[in-house]
Structure formats: structure tokens, C-alpha cells
Amino acid sequence: MADTPVVFIMGARQVGKTTLVKDLIDETWQYITFDDLAQAEVARADPVGFIRNLPPGRIALDEVQRVPDTLVAIKQSVDEDRTPGRFLLTGSANALLLPRVSNALVGRMEAVRLATLSECEIAGSKPTFLDALLKGEAPKTEETRIRDHLVRRIVTGCFPEPLLRASEKRGPAWHRQYLNTLIQRDLGDLTRIGHVEAMSKLLRLTAILSGQLVNLAELGGRLGLNRITAGRYLGLLEQLFLVERIPAWHASEFRRLVKTPKMHVVDTGMACALRGITRRRLLRNPVELGSLLESFVYNELRKQAVWVDEPLTFHHYRDKDKVEVDLVIEDASGDCYGVEVKAAASLHARDFTGLKRLRRIAGERFGMGVLLYDGDHSTSFGDGLFAVPIGALWS
């Protein structure tokens, strides 16, 4: 806000965008929310006139995706007056992906993603995991063998409201109501879809398939949709910040790498609510725990990446021999760091098969490989490979 005319805070509904904005602004700001239907209707009827008739000074517009044409009107206003910090916007859907507004504020706006709470925020600690990784140091922790705590965190998720609820049963109730409202209301802000029920089924499928490769033809077949429509619907869930696709990591000289993206839900509590998974069920089912734990770790590291000064990109690794690495993090210089996730407390040499394959293919670009597990000590497996207790993510 000190050097940019427009700042757009975007993220899923109920992550705390409005709370953050109201904490940032004071009485000198004009605050308008498009959740107010009267304000939204006036803006839709004449977006240029709406922006032009706002009082002079700084403006906060909440839920701007409900009237995306205001972004075009804001462009005109900013072109006339490029004073930094004029507009502070929020959106529960990525309005920047809408064709008619995607280029409206290029060079005039900074977009800031607000995710759900990170484990570090919940624990009240500063993230150090990625800093250590990028320095070539094995992350450390005093929190070991935390299976029960970990399962509780996976089932609860990271939205603020479920974290405040005392009863374990009340969290899933909140998630279900949240998702019903989202599909019935927010999807209408983005597009008109012909199969609302198919969208609900797709959301459940993403919860089941989280951590797996994305096959749009198979996904569409389960829903009675063609591949193109399934891809469009999955894209809508991405615009609502409910799921993310991460690309495959590949070396151009190695043709046996699979290039299909992998999908993760952005909140494991939401996935558990959609699948009816309780803490007791997860403790008894190591396969379900393993798949959800991978998404849990991915989401935590994505959130922590905003604390790192240099840009990081996230990938997964898989080759045609079905050798995999759950996460490959690449820094600005092209060096890569592998993170493998294991729910068990025991270690075996075969657990490092994927990391060793990545190290061989990446060559000099390989920085380090870490296997996160529910153990009680950090162990070196030689040549930049380490086993680290999973508590190192937030402590």
C-alpha cells in the first residue's frame, strides 16, 4: 500500500479478509461491502459512475468479485490518479481470472493471497522449516511422536471458526454449511453452471482424490461430464480457493517423467467433513491418514513460503516406474528440494527411493531431501538426505 495504487486481498470465504481489512483501515477510509445487496446493485448498474462518485480519499471494497466490472472502473480512476494505497480490495473468488477483467489492473495492482491459518500461526511460532531447508540444514524440532495431535489438526483444519469450536462434532457441521453456501452463492458470482449437483459431487471427489494425479477424463466419467466440462468445473473450484493443482517437476533431458499435475484440497478439515472422517476413524486407517497428511504438509509449506524472501514454486515428482516424491520445491535459481511425507514412526531405506531418484536426476540442482515422519529423532541418510520428525513444520 506504500507504493501501489490498488491492493487486492484474495482468499477463500471466512479466512479473515474482512477482519484483516478492518484492522488495517481507520476512520479516514470509506468502507463498502458488496455483501450489501443495495450497494452491489448500484455498482452493477453503473460501475464507472459508482467508482467516480465515491468520496475523495482511500476506499476499501469488500467482496469485489460480486461486481467484477468495478475493477475496470477502478483502472480508469487509477489512470487519472496513481496515488499509492488508494484502493484496498478483497475477494472470496479469484476475480482476476475472469476474462473481461483479467488485464484491467496489470501494473496497477498487487494481489495478496490470504490463506487459512498456518500451523505456525496456530502454535504462535515463527516458521523456520523452509529457511533451514534452503540453507541446506536439516530442520529441527523438540516435538516428536505427535500422532494424536496431528490427527486432531488434520480433522479440524485451519479455518478460524472451526478452531474456536469446543466440540469436535461442531467443526464438520460448520464445514458442511460453509460449502453449501459457497456452491449456492459464490459460484453464481463467477459463472452460470448447468449442473450444480455435479459440482457438489465434484467437490466430494476432490476430497477423496486429494494428493492424487488429476485425470480429467476419469473425473468427468464419474460425474457424467465430458473432459472439457470437468476441467472447467475443477477450474471454478480453484477460483474459489478450495482446491489447487500442482504441476509435475521435470528435467527436460529426462523423458520418463510423468507430467500430469497432482491435486490437493486447501483444507484437510473440509476434506474430512466431506468424507465423514472422524478422528477415531483416521487413527484406525493409516491409508486415509497418509493421503490427508500429504495435503496437510503441502498446505502448510505453501503458507510458510510467503515468509521466504525469494519466490518458491511447488511441484510433485513421478516417473513411469511409479517412483514418486510428494513435494519438490524449486527456488529462484532452479535448485530443488524434495519433501516426502510418511505417517508412520518407523524408517526404512526404501522410504528414500523417490528422494534418491530425484537427487540423481536433478544432479547439481539438488539441494536437499527431507523425509517427514512421526518419529522421535532426526537422522542423516547421507548425501543431503534426512529423516525429520513432522513437528519440525511448526516448531
N, C-alpha and C positions, 0 to 999 in steps of 0.2 A: 504493500500500500504506500510505501515511501517513494516508489519510483514508477509505479504502473497505474494507469487511469482506472482499470477495471480489474477486480479480483473476484474470481468465481470459486466458491467453496462448494464442491460437489461430493456426493456420497449417498449411501442408502438412507432411506427414511429412518428416523429415530436413532441415528448415530450421534446426534448432538450438534448439528449445524446451526440451528436457530439459537440454541443455548450459547454456543461459541460467539455468534454474531452479536447477540445482546450483551455479552460480556465485553466485546471489543468497542462497541459504539457508546456514545454519550448523548446528552440532550441536544447537541448541535446537529445530530443526524436526523434525517427523515426516514422512518422505518415503515415499509409497506410489505404486506404479505399477500401473495396471490392465493392463499388458502381462503382469504376473504373473497367470496364469490362476486360481490359488487365491484370490488377493485379489479378483479380478473376480467369481468365483462366489459368494463370501461376500457381496459387496456387492449382487449381483443378487438373492440370496435374501431379503435384508432390508436395503434401502438406509437406512431410517431408523435401524435398530439399528446398522448399520455405522458411520454418522457419529456417533451418540450414544455409542458405545463407544470412539471414538478417544481417546487420551490428551489431557489438557488441554495447551493451547499452540497453536502455529501448525502448520498442516497443508499439505503440498504434495501434490496429487493429480495424477498424470501420466496422460495419455490418458483423460480423463474421458468422452470420447464413447463409450467401450466400455461404460460403465454410466451412461447419461444420467439415470436416475432418482435418482442421488445428488445431482443439482442441486436436486431438490425437497426432499430431506432436508437439504441444506445451507441452504436457505431457512428451514426450521424452526429449525435451530440458530442461524442468524444473527439471527432474530427474537427469540431469547432472549438473545443476547449480540452486540451490534453493534460489538465492538472492531475497530478498523481492522486490516487485514493478517492476519486470522485464516486465510484460505484463499487459497492460490496454486494455480490450476488450469492444466492445459494440455490442448489437444485438437487432434488432427490432422484433425478434421472439425468443421464448424460445428454443434455440438450445439444451439445456441440456435435453430436453425431447425426443430428437431423440435417438432411441435405440442404434445406433452404437457409440454414443459419450457420453451417459448419465453418464457413470462411468469413463470417461477419466481423469478428473481432481479432483476427490474426494480427499480431504485432501490437495490439492494444490491451491485451488481457493476459493475466496469469491465472491458470487453473490450478487449484489446490485440492487434492483428494483427501477427504476426511474419512478414515476407515472406522470400523468398530474399535473398541478399546484393545490395546495390546496387552499381553500378559505382563509386560514390564510396567505399564501404567497401572494395572490392577494391583500388582505387587508393590508399587511405589518405588521402583528401582530404575536406574538408567540402563538402557541396553548396551551391552558390551560384546555380544556374541560375534556380530559381523565385523566389528573393529578388530577383534583378535584374529578372526579368520583371514581378513585382508592383509594383516601383518605377518601371516604365516605362523601364528601362535595357536596352540590348542586351547580352545575356550575352557574355562574352569568353573566349578560350582561346588558348593557345600551341600546342595540339595540332592540327595541320592535316594534311589528306590522309592519313587513317589507315585506309584501306580494308582492308588486310590485317589490322590489329589488330582492326578492327570485325568482320570476318567470323569471326575466331577467337573473339571474345567471344560472338557470336551462336550459333555451333555448340556452344560449351562450356556456355553457360548460366550460371546463378548459384546453383545448389545448391552447398553447401560441398564435398561429396565429389568430384564430377567435377573441380572446380577443383584438387584436390590430386593428381589422377592425371596422371602424366607423359606417358602415351601418348594421342594423340588418339582412338585406337580404343577405349580403355577407358571413355571418357565415355559414348558411346552404349550400351555394354553395361550400365553402371550404370543408365541411364535406363530401359532396357527391363525390367530386373529389378525396378526400383522400381515401374513401372506395373503389371506383372503381380501383384506382391504387393498393391498398393493395391486393384486391382479384386477380387481373390480374397478379401481380408481386410477392408479398411476399409469397403467398400460394405455388407457384412453388418452393420456396426455401425449403419448408417443405416436400411436398409430391406431387404426381400426383393424382389429383382427377378427377373422371369421370363425375361429374355433377356441373360445375361451376355455372350454373344458379340456381341450388338448393342451393348452398352455398350463393348466393346473397339473395335468398328468406329466407334462414335460418337467415341471419343477420337481415333482416327486422322483422322476427318473434321474435328474441331475444329482439328487441327494443319494440315490443308490449307486450311481456311477462315478461319484466324486473320487478323484485320484486315478481314473482310468483314461485310456485313449478315447478320443472323440471319433465316432463313426457315424456320420450324419445319415447315411442310408439306413443303417441299422436302427438308429434313433427314430427316424421317420417311420420305419416299418412298424415299430412298436406303437406308434401313435396314429397310424393310418394317414400319414402325411408323406408327401414326396420329399426327396432330399433337400431341395431348394427351400421349401417351406419350413422344414425342420431347422435348417440353418438360420433362416430369418427369425424364427421364434427363439432360438437359442441366443441370437444376437440381441433380441429385446431383453432377455433376462440379464445379459451383460450390461446393457444400458441402464438397467435398474440396480446394478451393482450387487446382483445376487449370485452370479457365477463368474468365473474367469477361465479363459483358455490360455495355457502357456505353451509356447512353441517348443518343438524339439531342438536340442542342441545338435549341431552337426559340423563336421570338418569337411570342407569341400573336396579334399583328396580321399575321403573315406566313404565309399558309395554304399556300404552295407548298413548305414544308419537309417532307422525309421524316422520319417519326417512328419508323422501325424501328431497334432497337438494333444495335450492332456487337459482335462477339465477338473476344476476344483470349485466346490461351493465356498462362498466367502465367510461362512459362519457355521461351525460344526453343531452349535446348539440348534440352529434352524434345520440342519440335515437330520439330526436326531429326532426332532419334533415331527418332521415329515415322515420319518420311517418308524415312528413309535418306539424308538430305542431309549431305554432307561439305563440308569447307572448299573443296576443289578445285571441287566442283560449284557451290557458291554463288558463287565468284569468276567462273564462266563463265556464270551465269544471272542477269542483272540483274532479271528479273521476280520470281523467288523471293526474291532479296536484298531487293528493295523491300518486299514484303509482310511478311517477317520483321523487317525493320528498323523498320517501323511498330510492331509489337508490342513490340520491344526498347525503343524510346523510350517507349512508353506505360507499360511496366512500370517503367522507371527513374524516370519522373516520379511515378508513384503511390507509389513507395517514398520519394522525396525529399519528398513532400507532408507526411509525418509530422513533418518538421523545421520546417514552417511553423506559426507560431502560430495563424493563423486557418484555419478549415475550408475546404477546396477541393473542388469537385465536378468530375468529368471527364465530358465528352460528346464526341460527334463531330458534324460538320455535313454535311448533304447535302440538296440540294433537287431538285425534279423536273426541273430542267435538267441533273442529274447533276454539278453543281458541288459540290466537297467540300472539307472541311478535316479533316485526320486527327484532331486533338485540339482541343477547346475547353475551357479551364479557367476555371471561374467561381469568384469569391471570395465572401465572405460578404455583400458589399454588392451583388452582382449584376453587377459588372464582369467582362468576359470577355476571354480572351487566347487567340489562335489559335496552334497549332503545326502546321506542315506538315513532312513528312519526305520527303527525296529522297536516294536512294543515290548519285546521280551528282555529279561535281565541277563541272559547268557550270551556269550560271544563265541563265534566260530570263524575260522579262517575264510570259509565260503561266503560269509556276510560281506566280505570286501571284494568280491568278484567284480561287481559293477564299477566300483571306485578304481580298481586296478586297471580295468579295461579303459576307463576314461583317462586315467593317467598315461597309459600307453599311447592312446590316440592323440591326446592334447599335446603331448611332448613337453616342450619348454613353456607352453602356455599354462600348464597345470600348476596351480598354486598350492592346493591342499585338499585332502578328502577327509570328511568327518562322518563317522557313524554315530548317530544319536541313539542311545538305548537306555533302558530303565535299570541301569546298573549302579554300582557304588564307587567306581573309580575311573579315572581317565587312563587310557593305555595307548602307547605308541605301537603301531604295527609296521613301522619302518617306512622310509622314503615318503614322508609327508602324509601318512595315513594315521588317523587317530580314532579311537572309540571314546566317546564323551557322554556322561550322564545327561539326560534330556533337560534336567533342571538348569543347565548352563544357558538355555534360551533366555531366561529372565532373571538369573541371579549371578 
